[in-house]
Amino acid sequence: MAKKLFPFILLLLMAVVFLVVRTCQSSTDNEKTTNTEKKEPEKKRGFRRSSAYLEYTKHAKCRMKCRQISEAEVEDVMKNGKINYRKSDLNDQPCPAYALEGYTKDNQRVRIVFAQCDNVTKVVTCIDLDNEYECDCN
């Protein structure tokens, strides 16, 4: 009689092992999804270099005019400039502020501060790092 039951017991044992393995894999997949979801906001915190939604503050426009920096040059620094984290304030409210440095077409060494909220990036100010300018931009 034991010989007749052996195939059924073996089949039942294999089914139990299959279900245990499947349950373990399912919980591991859920953990991976949860970890990915936790990391997703961190990815979104980085500086987005797209100029699709670029706005200029009144102060930035005044500084750009005074220092003869064009919108095209601002966009170029935005796309290719190096982030100076010491001059940036990633905890600034309501939007993180990123200070990017680079060169204009006429070789001005500039720092441009961008504030990024949601889908909008605002140009806050433009600074020539080598020359002083008399600008009345209050």
C-alpha positions as CSV (number, residue, x, y, z in Angstrom):
1,M,0.0,0.0,0.0
2,A,2.9,2.4,0.7
3,K,4.2,1.8,-2.8
4,K,0.9,2.9,-4.3
5,L,0.8,6.1,-2.2
6,F,4.4,7.1,-2.8
7,P,3.8,8.8,-6.2
8,F,0.9,10.9,-4.7
9,I,3.0,11.8,-1.6
10,L,5.9,12.8,-3.9
11,L,3.5,14.9,-6.1
12,L,2.0,16.6,-3.1
13,L,5.5,17.3,-1.7
14,M,6.6,18.9,-5.0
15,A,3.5,21.0,-5.1
16,V,4.2,22.3,-1.6
17,V,7.8,23.1,-2.5
18,F,6.6,24.9,-5.7
19,L,4.1,27.1,-3.7
20,V,6.8,28.0,-1.1
21,V,9.3,29.0,-3.8
22,R,6.7,31.0,-5.6
23,T,5.6,32.8,-2.4
24,C,9.2,33.7,-1.6
25,Q,9.8,35.0,-5.1
26,S,6.7,37.1,-5.0
27,S,7.7,38.7,-1.7
28,T,11.2,39.4,-3.1
29,D,9.6,41.1,-6.1
30,N,7.5,43.3,-3.8
31,E,10.5,44.3,-1.8
32,K,12.3,45.3,-5.0
33,T,9.3,47.4,-6.1
34,T,9.1,49.0,-2.7
35,N,12.9,49.8,-2.7
36,T,12.6,51.2,-6.3
37,E,9.7,53.4,-5.2
38,K,11.7,54.7,-2.3
39,K,14.6,55.6,-4.5
40,E,12.5,57.3,-7.2
41,P,12.1,60.6,-5.4
42,E,15.9,60.8,-5.0
43,K,16.3,60.5,-8.8
44,K,13.9,63.3,-9.3
45,R,15.9,65.6,-6.9
46,G,18.8,66.1,-9.3
47,F,19.2,69.1,-11.6
48,R,17.2,68.8,-14.8
49,R,19.1,70.4,-17.7
50,S,16.0,70.8,-20.0
51,S,15.2,74.4,-20.8
52,A,11.7,73.6,-21.9
53,Y,10.1,75.4,-19.0
54,L,12.7,78.1,-18.3
55,E,11.5,81.4,-16.8
56,Y,13.6,84.5,-15.9
57,T,13.1,86.6,-12.8
58,K,13.1,90.3,-13.1
59,H,16.4,90.4,-11.2
60,A,18.0,87.8,-13.5
61,K,16.9,89.8,-16.6
62,C,18.4,93.0,-15.1
63,R,21.7,91.2,-14.3
64,M,21.8,89.6,-17.8
65,K,21.3,93.0,-19.4
66,C,24.0,94.6,-17.3
67,R,26.5,91.9,-17.9
68,Q,25.6,91.4,-21.5
69,I,24.6,87.7,-21.1
70,S,22.0,86.4,-23.6
71,E,19.3,83.8,-23.0
72,A,21.1,81.5,-25.4
73,E,24.2,81.7,-23.2
74,V,22.1,81.0,-20.1
75,E,20.7,78.0,-21.7
76,D,24.2,76.8,-22.8
77,V,25.4,77.1,-19.2
78,M,22.3,75.3,-18.0
79,K,23.0,72.4,-20.4
80,N,26.8,72.2,-20.1
81,G,27.8,74.1,-17.0
82,K,29.3,72.5,-13.9
83,I,27.2,72.5,-10.7
84,N,29.0,74.3,-7.8
85,Y,27.5,72.5,-4.8
86,R,29.2,74.9,-2.4
87,K,27.2,77.8,-3.9
88,S,24.0,75.8,-4.4
89,D,21.3,75.4,-1.8
90,L,19.5,72.1,-2.4
91,N,17.3,72.7,0.7
92,D,16.2,76.2,-0.4
93,Q,12.4,76.7,-0.1
94,P,10.2,76.5,-2.0
95,C,12.6,75.3,-4.7
96,P,16.2,73.9,-4.6
97,A,18.7,76.4,-6.0
98,Y,21.6,75.2,-8.2
99,A,24.6,77.4,-9.0
100,L,26.0,76.4,-12.4
101,E,29.3,77.7,-13.7
102,G,30.6,78.0,-17.2
103,Y,31.7,80.3,-20.0
104,T,29.7,82.5,-22.4
105,K,30.4,82.9,-26.1
106,D,32.7,85.9,-25.4
107,N,34.5,83.9,-22.7
108,Q,32.9,85.5,-19.6
109,R,33.3,83.1,-16.6
110,V,29.8,83.1,-15.1
111,R,27.7,81.6,-12.4
112,I,24.0,81.3,-13.0
113,V,21.7,80.3,-10.2
114,F,18.6,78.3,-11.2
115,A,15.7,77.4,-8.9
116,Q,13.8,74.2,-9.9
117,C,10.2,73.5,-8.8
118,D,8.2,70.8,-10.3
119,N,8.3,71.4,-14.1
120,V,9.5,75.1,-14.0
121,T,13.1,76.2,-13.8
122,K,13.6,79.9,-12.9
123,V,16.8,81.8,-13.6
124,V,17.4,83.7,-10.3
125,T,20.6,85.6,-11.0
126,C,23.7,85.8,-13.3
127,I,27.1,86.6,-11.9
128,D,30.3,87.4,-13.8
129,L,33.0,85.7,-11.7
130,D,35.9,87.9,-13.0
131,N,34.5,91.4,-13.4
132,E,32.5,93.8,-11.2
133,Y,29.6,95.6,-12.8
134,E,27.6,98.6,-11.6
135,C,24.0,97.3,-11.9
136,D,20.9,98.8,-10.3
137,C,18.8,95.7,-10.1
138,N,17.0,96.1,-6.8
